[in-house]
Amino acid sequence: MISGACHRFLFAVSVALCLANGAIAAGNSAAPAPLDPQPAAASLQPGLQSLVFDSDFKNVDNMPSTPEELAKGRRGAPVANLASSAADGRLWGIASGALYGVHFTGLIRLEAGDYSFLANSNDGVRVFVGTACVVDDPDVHADHLSEPVKVSIAKPGWYPITVQYFQRRGGARLELFWQPPGASAPAIVPASALAHASN
């Protein structure tokens, strides 16, 4: 049986590999590619996985990114979707309402066509679909919407998604929006479009 520490390390390595595969530099606009091969439905669980870090981050660039750094995070419960806010800063069952960061990883189901992504956050957030940076609002700020970023999806399927978010003090918010092909306005990315691989 694999220990909890080993699970945390393997999860951290998977996050680091996602970040290393082009997801470090903000503004990376490479067209995302679906997983190949695509995961079997039976191998997927709902929501995104999370790693929590207790630290006073002031920019997403300061968050853990190497396997060694990520291995020090604590595994949180999977999060169904990113649509949370709290006046006291306590999101996703995190006991502290201040000075923490979260790495979310998993998969997002996309159809072929043009998408726009944006986030309403407090504080910093950066989102990658594959190697494409689709949200980049990385510093300390009150609640506000990021600029929408357009992404063209060539093939339908499950795509890797990585979300880096930190909360300093006061209110906290993270809401991830998309405007899929044919939609007239942005909406919260639904839980049905997010998943992670079973351990």
Summary of the structure (lengths in Angstrom):
residues: 199
radius of gyration: 15.7
end to end distance: 12.0
largest distance: 49.2
contacts: 640
relative contact order: 0.25
helix: 15%
strand: 43%
